[in-house]
Amino acid sequence: MSASIQTMDPSRIESLVRNAIAKALSGVPGASEGGVYVPKLVVSISARHVHLTDEHVEKLFGKGKTLTPEKELYQDGFYAAAETVMIVGPRRRMLPNVRVLGPTRKASQVELAFTDTISLGIDAPVRHSGDIRGTPGCVLVGPAGAVELSEGVIRAARHVHINPRDCAYYGVKNGDFMSLSVKSHQCGVTFEDVLVREDANAKLEVHIDTDEGNACDLDHATTIELKRQAPCKCHDH
């Protein structure tokens, strides 16, 4: 007689669950370990950048101008544009040549690392992308003009782009939080509160900023592990 769920070894239960998920996801691109589907995880450092509205693109780069795609990003449909701007903070502190990312958005937004905000003298909060209400502003300067933002400067919260199939693998859903552990020969760092941003077309990719990437020595990582955070710290940033 087979063992009941109550008496079954937890590792055996996990193995059965993973195999069931793998069977359901047969044919999905990804690595395979012992016949079990394992998603391909990418961790990217998101350097300082700017998102612009169509109106602000024209003000900064000239009437009728649109963004010029220069490099495709890992997520389909997103790109680094050829255009850059200067960010000007209080007391004329400046960051030149900050890359614009496309496509354009409904609201302009500046995403910085903590060290960038110190350089600019801006006390920017940690926020999830798009949550800019009540945040500090700045001045953006382009070759054709300048734009003064009344709000929109944030330190982007770490997050993971993930599709429904990989959500099933990790046992998470949109809005949950995960943890990312990165180990190198020099150090080991675990980042908590990695926001799950589920989208049907997403590729599995974690975004951390330059300060976080340097802290964990991502370029020399030997092992990287993403897992469900329990209990989820579903607080506001």
Steps between C-alpha positions, in 0.01 A plus 500: 500500500636841409582751774243765583566868448527545877783246533678562171847654510480877417776468242300226326193724493705782348638262238151382404373858475793607284452203269129577468581859407765385254250269331248782470768724352635251249636669192572827683853633432729461800773289648436147621635335811418131517204550270356781715439837337718778643441856375790695356572776752669824395609765752564844349642818646270787415722809477360852541255582223204713397155422359332779302161596364462580129455867591824510699691323221407786266588768756839346568602387151298712259152527350392182324782298652450144622732269691763314299532135607869419543513178701225247569455416867442147629125555531340496155381838375725707727821672395776741592465807279784690338378813680641612834418788733665692781333482841527815707426494871503762777785750503571409134644159577501304175518150354580515126431244228223308673345248262136520393314169482210431267224476413353824630265508799201695626716669766870583500706329769863504614645185658820535703718304740560628853846636415349689206248672727782603733692650209193694388392603848154348451331305780328249273291221656508132408193444283371248252512624142205723416430590863622860490233692691660728757857431386762773440547660161800616300591674177579303184715665235525386140651645182177685409373616836428422863214345697430564866342201671293581807526133604636175364845436652517161675739232612350202319405211727653167403258282305469192283332482161332162478242316290213285632682173427799600708267634770360148523851357531591729791154498656451877482256744345501863392564732794674238716860538613799275444858487626814496287821348635825574319829340601845568363850408616518833682158534660145379530194724503128426527255761374148477640177667384555435129161596356333249267387677180310237307434541130402248237786608271771544764832319504629404845725790598587667831589870496730643767670839493871575468557533875340160559693344213828625642408391853452137394784503242254378237760490223687226688201309637549125541145413605169687469175383656153649472228370727166586650529724803314362798323664653451761226585846629223665307560852628510823306835644391 
